[in-house]
């Protein structure tokens, strides 16, 4: 692919360059404002050789664009020691966060332009090379571990209305060596080109072959690569400007077409059973991820399971003691633990979380609630607020409701168009696969309670002044939508109970039983991961 760049072409003259460049910049400024008003986000990635001029190309653009809706993210250099040297690496992860976390976090809102100076391809390459060099490449770190999360990220952004543009700034070995030596010889810029980077020109041929394969394998139809001749700055600026103009124009056109085909399901007068059937019709028939054979179904959940209080006290104390010890081992091994709770209103999620947290060091965990999204969160893809709320490796993240709101409340309440929540199942599976590949233990609890027991708890809360704050008009209203929620839950189980992150039902008509089951599940998962170290 790299051979397509012609370094022998005649350089663009100043006379030919200025009129076209000025016209393109004027057009780009107008399009930026249109994209901002229409909510079309632009993600612009600059990858390429050291010394190819990526930063200069971004600076030229920033000079003309509206800085209020533009940001630049420069990925820090990877610390090889962090990848190669840590206690317990056999069981945990080599990185404090997943590969794509920092790029999700840096993502601007729809309507803004986010420039990435070096990005996910550079970081994936650095991690892979370091892990192979250190001979610590675990079996699960195959192609998907490094390249599929990148594809997921770019595809999800495009599906959400962003435009993704990827530039690879290419220079010859001779040009690279000359530029790096010039920077190294200048006292003011030597810090940018240490000896190690200067010596990298010796491996140009090997890196060329690797880059060529990488570009071919990630030249997605929804986010293709654009090759830029970095040896001719004027030609480079023109190619970049033309590409961005076409990209934003295309994004605005897609936005307009999408607005015209927005689908609605039912009306306020449609019976709940009919709405449930209509919404179910929009859910995918199957998942492209492997699903466990015995995934849960609402109608088959056992509501008779229980535990007496004396047994509960003994089990609770024993399991919390084991969890406290395991948490210390987990921290040393850098195992991230993510515990997610979904369930019916009044099922006992909060009490369950409280008993788990009681066994942990308060410095080692965070509880992330999922209230209605903020304005900033709504201006990003729906998974953005969870990519920015991950526990650091070795820590615990507990989620009181979660990313499944996309296919539950947003589906049932009509907050999201069917075509958007329908693709949410695969996007969630992609997200969870990335977490598990990173090294996380991901436990997904569905806290279940029968409609009859739920009604009794509602009435108890309404009658108790100290608990009335727990019951809201929405809770009562949601009971009337039971057929829709039941249908949504069954679709969720059917499409997201994957082999790598299956659903675990906590039968919570008896809260004591559910609490002990949750603790036992967590303890066993940690013991299985830590192996002999947990004994």
Order of alpha helices (4+ residues) and beta strands (2+ residues): alpha-beta-alpha-beta-alpha-alpha-beta-alpha-alpha-beta-alpha-alpha-alpha-beta-alpha-alpha-alpha-beta-alpha-beta-alpha-alpha-beta-alpha-alpha-alpha-beta-alpha-alpha-alpha-beta-alpha
